């Protein structure tokens, strides 16, 4: 390879993490309205009760969980003319966007029909995200190769991009909604903002689709023995569930995602009733976004220094301790709540810098030991805890509102609501950190060595 070609390759390797950064920013716009405001939109504007919404969303979320169990296998076996992962990255955001739009249509029909719209919209929003997450992680691995530093660089840029997007979306979403509410436009404000944000999301999807074309190519030998596309679904699950590290990571992530999604689903109710003004939600999002973004920048060297295991332990105990304080002292104190929720992002940024690389380490070792490439599927299992977190957050929100004796427009006992909102997540995070301390035994040096040996073996196989 000539010096010029080598320089061009080096420049491209430096540029690609920033492409993932931009993509992470744009992708965060697609679902932000649905994630943050769907519950309060439904209970406040459609006439549907919180219990009815929780019931319908729980069913939809179980269906979503079922899709997540097979999405990794489907993506792992894909091999199109434009690559294995890039088509998913391009087209899944379009279906998700359509689903978000349907969630906010709010037709002038019965409550049952409205619930059907919400269920369909929710499924269209979340089902494609299962495939998208797998494809993003697979594409990240192809671009970074076996280099652990390149993997960390892309993973950390993705987290930084999501945090940067949080600043923008937090500052813009509610003001935009309020602005459109004051107009005479025929569509509701939530729907208009959802449509606008979807355009931004698709632009980012097209960017990464175009910029990674040299890394994700059609493979004529994709189904040769031992390759990812040749593995049967039964073997995928058998290999994954035989791996104690993968099982441990899933349990830990389930506990943390249940905590995280429950708190997220309660945010609008906290600011409206305990905080006294839902506009605090905008302030909170911007503050947490700024803190999260700069924490993500600083977290990368910290994560590199202390390693994956200690990153997970520190993140969990930090979040747990802050949640305890939040539950005890934040009723009627939205500024303190904002400070504490922002502080939580500092601790979580350390483990977040590694992203899916914790699962990937376990998958690389398993590939080296078995000769079976199950890496995309194992990385896809990170989806399952996210879905279980969504499932649990619906009943958890309904239960918390019931404890506070909530009725549409009224929450009499905010102290109880806030107490549980802090203490329950604290317990879940503490348990997760203890599990990592006791059970996580992956040697990072061995994982990096296995990744390099796997890459060499695959290159030799392709050459022959």
C-alpha positions in Angstrom: 0.0 0.0 0.0 1.4 3.4 -1.0 2.1 6.1 1.6 -0.8 8.2 0.2 -3.2 5.2 0.5 -2.1 4.5 4.0 -2.6 8.2 5.0 -6.1 8.2 3.5 -7.0 5.0 5.4 -5.7 6.6 8.6 -7.7 9.7 8.0 -10.8 7.7 7.4 -10.3 5.7 10.6 -10.1 9.0 12.5 -13.1 10.4 10.8 -15.5 7.4 11.2 -16.0 7.7 15.0 -17.2 11.2 14.4 -19.6 9.9 11.7 -21.0 7.6 14.4 -21.2 10.7 16.7 -23.3 12.6 14.2 -25.4 9.6 13.5 -26.0 9.1 17.3 -27.2 12.7 17.5 -29.6 12.5 14.6 -30.9 9.1 15.6 -31.8 10.4 19.1 -34.4 12.7 17.6 -36.6 10.0 16.1 -38.2 8.7 19.3 -37.7 11.5 21.8 -41.3 12.8 21.8 -42.8 9.3 22.1 -40.3 8.2 24.8 -40.7 11.3 27.0 -44.3 12.5 26.4 -46.5 9.6 25.2 -47.8 8.7 28.7 -48.7 12.2 29.7 -50.1 12.9 26.3 -52.4 9.9 26.5 -53.6 10.4 30.1 -54.0 14.1 29.8 -55.4 14.6 26.3 -57.1 11.4 25.0 -59.4 10.5 27.9 -57.6 7.1 28.4 -56.7 6.2 32.0 -53.2 5.4 33.2 -54.3 1.8 34.0 -55.7 1.2 30.5 -52.6 2.6 28.9 -50.3 0.5 31.1 -52.3 -2.6 30.2 -52.1 -2.1 26.5 -48.4 -1.0 26.5 -47.5 -4.0 28.7 -49.0 -6.4 26.0 -47.2 -4.4 23.2 -44.0 -4.5 25.2 -44.2 -8.3 25.6 -44.6 -8.6 21.8 -41.6 -6.3 21.4 -39.6 -8.6 23.7 -40.5 -11.5 21.5 -39.3 -9.7 18.5 -36.0 -8.8 20.3 -35.4 -12.5 20.9 -35.2 -13.2 17.2 -34.0 -9.9 15.7 -30.3 -10.7 16.4 -30.6 -14.1 14.6 -32.3 -12.5 11.6 -29.7 -9.7 11.3 -26.9 -12.1 11.8 -28.1 -14.2 8.9 -28.6 -11.2 6.6 -26.3 -10.7 3.6 -27.7 -8.3 1.0 -26.0 -6.7 -2.0 -25.4 -3.6 0.0 -24.1 -5.4 3.1 -25.3 -7.2 6.2 -26.0 -4.2 8.4 -26.3 -1.0 6.4 -29.8 -1.7 4.9 -31.2 -2.1 8.5 -29.5 1.1 9.6 -31.1 3.0 6.7 -34.7 1.7 6.6 -35.5 0.8 10.2 -35.6 4.5 11.3 -38.3 5.1 8.6 -40.6 2.5 10.1 -39.9 3.8 13.6 -40.7 7.3 12.5 -44.1 6.1 11.1 -44.9 4.4 14.4 -44.2 7.5 16.4 -46.5 9.5 14.2 -49.3 7.0 14.6 -48.9 7.2 18.4 -49.9 10.9 18.4 -52.7 10.9 15.8 -55.4 10.9 18.5 -58.5 10.3 16.2 -61.9 11.5 17.2 -63.1 8.0 18.0 -63.7 5.8 21.0 -61.1 5.2 23.7 -60.8 1.6 22.5 -59.9 2.7 19.0 -57.4 5.2 20.3 -55.7 2.5 22.3 -55.5 0.4 19.2 -53.7 3.2 17.4 -51.3 3.6 20.3 -50.6 -0.1 20.4 -49.9 -0.3 16.7 -47.8 2.8 16.8 -45.9 1.5 19.7 -45.1 -1.7 17.9 -44.1 0.1 14.8 -41.8 2.3 16.9 -40.1 -0.3 18.9 -40.0 -3.5 16.7 -37.6 -2.0 14.2 -35.4 -0.7 16.9 -34.5 -4.3 17.8 -33.0 -4.8 14.4 -31.5 -1.3 14.3 -29.6 -1.8 17.5 -28.2 -5.1 16.3 -27.2 -3.6 13.0 -25.6 -0.6 14.6 -23.5 -2.8 16.9 -22.5 -5.1 14.0 -21.6 -2.1 11.8 -19.5 -0.7 14.6 -17.6 -3.9 14.9 -16.9 -4.1 11.2 -15.6 -0.5 11.1 -13.5 -0.8 14.2 -12.1 -4.3 13.4 -10.3 -6.1 16.2 -8.6 -3.0 17.5 -9.8 -2.5 21.1 -8.9 1.2 21.0 -11.0 1.7 17.8 -13.9 -0.1 19.4 -13.7 2.1 22.5 -13.4 5.2 20.3 -16.6 4.5 18.3 -18.6 3.3 21.3 -17.7 6.4 23.3 -18.5 8.7 20.4 -21.9 7.1 20.1 -22.6 7.8 23.8 -21.3 11.3 23.5 -23.5 11.9 20.5 -26.6 10.7 22.3 -25.8 13.0 25.3 -25.2 15.9 23.0 -28.6 15.2 21.3 -30.1 15.2 24.8 -29.1 18.8 25.2 -30.7 19.8 21.9 -33.8 17.8 22.2 -34.4 18.7 25.9 -34.0 22.4 25.0 -36.2 22.2 21.9 -38.9 19.6 22.4 -41.2 21.1 25.0 -40.8 24.7 23.8 -41.7 23.5 20.3 -44.7 21.6 21.6 -45.9 24.6 23.5 -45.4 26.8 20.5 -47.5 24.6 18.2 -50.1 24.3 20.9 -50.6 28.0 20.7 -51.3 27.9 16.9 -54.4 26.9 14.9 -52.7 24.1 13.0 -55.0 21.2 12.4 -52.6 18.6 13.8 -51.7 18.4 17.5 -48.4 19.8 18.7 -46.9 16.4 19.7 -47.5 15.0 16.2 -46.0 18.0 14.5 -42.8 17.9 16.5 -42.6 14.1 16.0 -42.7 14.6 12.2 -40.1 17.3 12.2 -37.7 15.3 14.3 -38.1 12.3 12.1 -36.6 14.2 9.1 -33.5 14.9 11.1 -33.2 11.2 12.1 -33.4 9.9 8.6 -30.7 12.4 7.4 -28.3 10.9 9.9 -29.2 7.3 8.9 -28.4 8.1 5.2 -25.1 9.7 6.2 -23.8 6.6 8.0 -25.2 4.3 5.3 -23.1 6.2 2.7 -20.0 6.6 4.8 -19.6 2.9 5.8 -20.1 1.3 2.4 -16.4 0.2 2.2 -16.7 -1.8 5.5 -20.0 -3.6 5.1 -19.9 -5.4 1.8 -21.7 -8.3 0.2 -19.9 -11.5 1.2 -20.3 -14.4 -1.3 -18.9 -16.8 1.4 -21.3 -15.6 4.1 -22.7 -19.0 4.8 -19.5 -21.0 4.9 -19.0 -23.2 8.0 -18.5 -21.3 11.2 -19.4 -17.9 9.8 -22.0 -15.8 11.5 -24.6 -16.3 8.8 -24.2 -20.1 8.8 -25.1 -20.5 12.5 -28.6 -22.0 13.2 -30.9 -20.2 15.6 -30.8 -23.1 18.1 -27.0 -22.9 18.1 -27.1 -19.1 18.6 -29.1 -19.5 21.7 -27.2 -22.6 23.0 -23.9 -20.9 22.6 -25.1 -17.6 24.1 -26.8 -19.2 27.2 -23.8 -21.5 27.8 -21.7 -18.4 28.2 -21.9 -17.3 31.9 -20.6 -13.8 31.2 -23.4 -13.1 28.7 -26.0 -14.4 31.2 -24.5 -12.3 34.0 -24.5 -9.1 31.8 -28.1 -9.6 30.8 -29.2 -10.0 34.5 -27.2 -6.9 35.4 -28.6 -4.9 32.5 -32.2 -6.0 33.3 -31.9 -4.6 36.8 -30.5 -1.3 35.6 -32.9 -0.9 32.7 -36.0 -1.6 34.9 -34.7 1.2 37.2 -33.8 3.6 34.3 -37.1 3.2 32.4 -39.2 3.5 35.5 -37.6 6.8 36.4 -37.9 8.0 32.8 -41.6 7.2 32.6 -42.2 9.1 35.9 -40.3 12.3 34.9 -43.2 14.2 33.4 -45.4 13.4 36.4 -42.7 14.4 38.9 -42.2 17.9 37.3 -45.9 18.6 36.9 -47.0 17.6 40.4 -44.1 17.4 42.8 -42.0 20.0 41.0 -45.0 22.2 40.3 -44.1 23.1 36.8 -43.6 20.8 33.8 -41.3 23.4 32.2 -38.6 22.2 34.7 -38.5 19.1 32.5 -36.8 21.2 29.8 -34.3 22.6 32.3 -33.6 19.1 33.6 -33.0 17.6 30.2 -30.7 20.4 29.1 -28.7 20.2 32.4 -28.4 16.4 32.3 -27.5 16.6 28.6 -24.6 19.1 29.3 -23.4 17.1 32.2 -23.8 13.8 30.3 -21.9 15.1 27.3 -18.9 16.4 29.1 -19.0 13.4 31.4 -18.9 11.2 28.3 -15.9 13.1 27.0 -14.0 12.6 30.4 -15.3 9.1 31.0 -13.4 7.5 28.1 -9.9 7.9 29.7 -11.3 6.9 33.1 -13.0 3.8 31.6 -9.8 2.9 29.8 -7.8 3.2 33.0 -10.1 1.2 35.4 -11.4 -1.3 32.9 -14.8 -2.7 32.1 -15.5 -4.5 35.4 -14.7 -1.6 37.6 -16.5 0.8 35.3 -19.7 -1.1 35.8 -19.3 -1.4 39.6 -18.5 2.3 40.0 -21.4 3.4 37.8 -23.9 1.2 39.6 -23.0 2.2 43.1 -22.8 5.9 42.2 -26.3 5.8 40.7 -27.7 3.9 43.6 -26.4 6.3 46.2 -27.8 9.3 44.4 -31.2 7.7 44.0 -31.4 7.2 47.8 -30.8 10.8 48.4 -33.3 11.8 45.7 -36.1 9.7 47.2 -35.5 11.3 50.6 -35.1 14.9 49.8 -36.6 15.8 46.4 -40.3 16.1 47.0 -41.2 19.7 46.1 -37.6 20.5 45.2 -37.2 20.3 41.5 -33.9 22.1 41.4 -32.3 19.5 43.7 -33.9 16.7 41.6 -32.4 18.3 38.4 -28.9 18.4 40.1 -29.1 14.8 41.2 -30.4 13.4 38.0 -27.6 15.2 36.2 -25.1 13.8 38.7 -26.3 10.2 37.9 -25.3 10.6 34.3 -21.7 11.2 35.5 -21.4 7.7 37.0 -23.3 6.0 34.2 -21.0 7.7 31.6 -18.1 5.6 32.7 -19.6 2.2 31.9 -21.5 3.8 29.0 -18.1 4.6 27.3 -17.7 0.8 26.7 -21.1 0.4 25.2 -21.8 -3.1 23.8 -18.0 -4.0 24.2 -18.7 -5.9 27.4 -20.8 -8.4 25.4 -18.4 -8.3 22.5 -15.5 -9.4 24.7 -17.4 -12.5 25.8 -18.3 -13.2 22.2 -14.7 -12.9 21.0 -13.5 -15.4 23.5 -16.3 -17.8 22.7 -15.5 -17.5 18.9 -11.9 -18.3 19.5 -12.7 -21.3 21.7 -15.5 -22.8 19.6 -14.8 -21.5 16.0 -18.5 -20.4 15.8 -19.1 -16.7 15.0 -22.0 -15.8 17.2 -20.9 -12.2 17.9 -23.9 -10.2 16.3 -26.4 -12.4 18.1 -24.7 -12.1 21.5 -24.5 -8.3 21.1 -28.2 -8.3 20.2 -29.0 -9.8 23.6 -28.3 -6.3 25.1 -31.7 -5.5 23.6 -33.6 -7.9 25.9 -32.9 -6.0 29.1 -34.0 -2.8 27.4 -37.3 -4.4 26.5 -37.8 -5.8 29.9 -37.2 -2.4 31.3 -40.0 -1.0 29.2 -42.3 -3.8 30.2 -41.7 -3.2 33.9 -41.9 0.6 33.6 -45.6 0.5 32.6 -46.9 -1.4 35.7 -44.3 0.4 37.9 -45.6 3.8 36.7 -49.3 2.7 37.3 -48.3 1.4 40.8 -46.5 4.5 41.7 -49.4 6.7 40.6 -51.7 4.5 42.6 -49.6 4.9 45.7 -49.8 8.6 45.3 -53.6 8.4 44.7 -53.3 9.9 41.3 -56.3 10.9 39.2 -56.2 12.8 35.9 -55.0 16.3 36.8 -54.5 15.5 40.6 -51.7 13.8 42.6 -52.5 14.2 46.4 -49.4 12.4 47.9 -46.3 13.4 46.0 -44.1 12.5 49.0 -44.9 8.8 48.6 -44.4 9.0 44.8 -40.9 10.6 45.1 -39.8 8.3 47.9 -40.4 5.2 45.9 -39.1 6.9 42.8 -35.7 7.1 44.5 -35.4 4.1 46.7 -36.6 1.4 44.3 -34.0 2.2 41.6 -31.3 2.5 44.3 -31.9 -1.0 45.4 -31.8 -2.3 41.8 -28.5 -0.6 41.0 -26.9 -1.8 44.2 -27.8 -5.4 43.5 -26.5 -5.1 39.9 -23.1 -3.8 41.1 -22.7 -6.6 43.6 -23.4 -9.1 40.9 -20.7 -7.6 38.8 -18.2 -7.7 41.7 -18.9 -11.4 42.4 -19.5 -12.8 38.9 -17.7 -10.9 36.1 -14.5 -12.7 35.3 -13.5 -11.7 31.8 -9.8 -11.0 31.2 -9.7 -8.0 28.9 -6.2 -8.8 27.7 -7.3 -12.3 26.7 -10.4 -10.8 25.0 -8.3 -8.4 22.9 -5.9 -11.2 22.0 -8.8 -13.4 20.9 -10.3 -10.6 18.8 -7.0 -10.2 17.0 -6.6 -13.9 16.4 -10.2 -14.2 15.2 -9.6 -11.4 12.7 -6.5 -13.1 11.3 -8.3 -16.4 11.0 -11.2 -14.8 9.2 -8.9 -12.9 6.8 -7.0 -16.1 6.0 -10.3 -17.9 5.4 -11.5 -15.1 3.0 -8.2 -15.2 1.2 -8.5 -18.9 0.5 
